[in-house]
Amino acid sequence: MTTPTEIAVERRSGAIVAHLGGEVDMTNAGRVREELLASVPNEARALVIDLSACRYLDSAGIEVLFDMARRLRRRRQDLRLTLPSSSPLKRLIDLTEVASTAPVYETLDAALDG
Amino acid sequence: MARDQGRPHRDELRIRARQQEAVAGLGQRALAGMKLEHLLDEAAATAAQELETEYAAVLEQTRDGRGLLVRAGHGLPSGVLGAVLPAGPQEMPGYALQSEGAVVVEDFGEETRFGPTALQREHEIVSAMAAPIGARGRHFGVIGVHSASPQHFSPDDAHFLQSLANVLGAAAERARHDDALRDSEARFRELADTAPAMIWTTDERGLVTFVNAGWMRFTGTTLEEELGATWTLGVHPDDAPALQESWDEALAERRPWEREYRLRARHLGYRWIADRGVPRYVGGRFVGYVGTAIDIHERKTMETQLARGYEQEHRIAEMLQRSLLPERLPDIEGLELVPRYLPASAEAAIGGDWYDALERPDGRVALVVGDVVGQGLRAAATMGQLRNAFRAYGLVEASPAEVVARINRLVTSGVEEAMATVLYLVLDRETGEVTFTSAGHPPPLLVAPDGARFLDGGRSVPVGAADTAVFREGTALIPPGSSLVLYTDGLVERRDVPLGRRLDDLARVASPPERDLDRLCDRILTGVLGDRVPADDVALLAVRPKPVPLDRFNLSLPADPGSLVVLRRRLGRFLHAAGASEAETYEVTLTVCEAAGNAIEHAYGPEDATFEVDAAFEGGELVATVRDSGSWRERRSEHRGRGLAIIKGLMDDVEVAAEDRGTVVRMRRRLGEYRAA
């Protein structure tokens, strides 16, 4: 059994939206980071990671989010997250204070509006 | 030369024995097929020798019955052979011809019944004996012995001569048959040669005795080349062995024989012919075969081409279907899954049956069994498309009716028309809840511990039957220990028995309790189908949720990152079954996996290191323990530090202890409410 993950990337009003579906754990976090980085061109103003279809995220996944925020900041690009409050991941995201480095929005539209 | 009267008794016996031996010898030679004229010669010589007379002769009645032709003789003067004597009863041969047995004349001077022939007179014959050859009314002639000196003929002598005559009679009769046969054979060949067909005959040993002009026109051979053991002459090497074998078999049992094979034709290469022979009998005696052959090359090549095309399509469809049907279904945690596929007879076209199973993101399992209407390559291709469409929609859509509706939209909007019956079912392994839609498909069978029954509801039209269609859902709660059996109608459809009764049979066969799901499938297939090869393909999918231990969870896994996904699935089921919410299940699973992640990173010797997870409820509290064989070390990376923070943040209480054999992380969490922040 391997950990199933899908990333769907789309471009919306100058930002890149990456829908991160499935599960992220220590076995695939490295690859997820590479794919996310590769999906952001230099001229994009922001990367929005949509976590609404993400069903599992562990500490390695949280680490990816922090790392992404750091790297994008160096490129003068924003990292924003989308997570509905009904998501099982909600407490984890709060607990790890991800919002301190990447703002978390309830909906994708809100995230795009920045 | 002449024997004295009053011979000693011992001589009599000796003579009689020798005479009997002579008769037997002649009989054997007659049976062995010795030609009649030789038999006649030998009989004359034997008679003269054994009866000690100067002359012996065999006379044959002429065709008009008025004369007797001298055909053979012993000691006859030249010119006698070939002479014709009168056959009237006033002379000895004619008299003997009409008599019942041998006629004896001891002295012609005293004979009053008849007179001697001119020949007898001329040679001054004193004593003579003559016996009729052949049965009364169908006489062949007479055999006689003649002596110029007085001669005594005993009753044994008379019996001996008559015995010789009897042997000749039988041989003459046989010769007459053979002649008749030869005549009819000659007429037959004449006719055969003018016939347009190919005709042949054999003798009783199966050797070719004749092929007609039509045969030789076809093959370009000569009659000489064709005669004898020439069964495979000119026959295509691929066809020859089987032809020879079938011919030998037919001949041994004297059965009619029939065969289609390729025969070399003059100028034209090999051509297919249909050849057929029947045994011939003459006077009840088997004499061989007569056969005819016709050229069927055009028909045969067309058939072969059709067959080749059909075979090819069959092969491709089979290959396609095999590649589309999963070799094995995915391992789904907590579910036993046994698929079966029974193709219809090899000659039948490939059907479009399929089965599939997948685990949905919500933890439920989607099962599908379907049957595309039609057969062959197209049905197999459509099956592949539908199977994939079900996988795709099944992952996205939670509702079976919605999944089937989407497939229907897909099919009806397609270019090619297709129709399929489908049973699509979603099963919650923990609660036993099933939701299903049956699009024109036979109902799913529930095999509960107390017997088997069909699940009602969810009946809808087949997929592709209408572009405005309503798809409904049926629901059921399956008791613990139950199995579900999904199948295609090849299992239950049979022209000679109404569907209702076949379904009853299926439920009856499946009812007795069976722990082994494989054996349940075997029992269903043999019980319903028997020895019958199904007329249509049969796909069968049996599933059984594995019982979840409700009070305690224990799992030992290799210290390998790949173990984490297994742990998540198994622990997730345990928690879900215990009534934990989705968020609680995630949080507990995450913390246990974080602890396990530590165990994996710290494990010694990657070869056989393991970690063990224990979980149980104590009061309203879940106590989870992760035990490894390494020692807990301080964080080296930032995310590992984060890992411990996560464990502590999401659990009510965490305790890390170094024990004898390794590190133990013990965590507690109250379920049913969030810990106060």
Interface residues (C-beta under 8 A of the other chain):
Chain A: M1 T2 T3 E23 D25 M26 T27 R55 Y56 D58 S59 A60 I62 E63 F66 P88 L89 K90 R91 L92 L95 T96
Chain B: D331 P361 P561 G562 L564 V565 V566 R568 R569 E582 A583 T585 Y586 E587 T589 L590 C593 E594 G597 E638 H639 R640 R642 G643 A645 I646 G649 L650 Y674
